[in-house]
Amino acid sequence: MRRLLLLLLVVPLLPALVAPSPAYACSCATTIQGAIDGADVVVVGRVETKVAQGVGKHGSDDVVRLDVQQVLKGVATRTLDVVSHGCNGPALSPGMRGVIFLQREGDDLAAHLCGGSGFYSPAEVTAALGTGHEPTEGSTQIRREGADLALPLALGAGGSLVLLVGLLWLRFKAN
């Protein structure tokens, strides 16, 4: 009876362990001019903090808050929340300083792992773009939902249903 109960608890969880998931490979080869051309906004700043974790389609992106010291291309506020797209993790992490290349994604700005952020010094980029300007006062924030939880919720609900049916069956059999 204990074995049956253990099976009823473990079997519903097995699909979560063997469910296929996509694999991603990363290869970044960009020139400084390619990074500049591909960016809508280029800033010099520091990643202050992680605002949200596990956002985006695959749940591997973060939202980070930047302290912008200089704007080299486009327009940016002094405090700026951006989506950090990586490959098996985010592209930007708290404490990182340097030139950050940002692309528009709808109303948001995003830094991509292969977008050039952190690869080039401020001197290299200002040589290509000029000295830029001060950021505008204020902040730009992003409100994001967490990662898609549909699959884990479905597996949990299915497992709970199997467990409930199994327990009812055991009770009915005992009577």
Buried (B, 14 or more C-beta within 10 A) or exposed (E): EEEEEEEBEEEBEEEEEEEEEEEEEEEEEBEBEBBBEBBBBBBBBBBBEBBBBBBBEBEBBBBBBBBBBBBBBBEBBBBBBBBBBBBEEBBBBEEBEBBBBBBEEEEBBBBBBBBBBBBBEBEEBBEBBEEBEEBEEEEBEBEBEEBBEEEEEEBBEEBEEBBEEBEEEEEEEEE
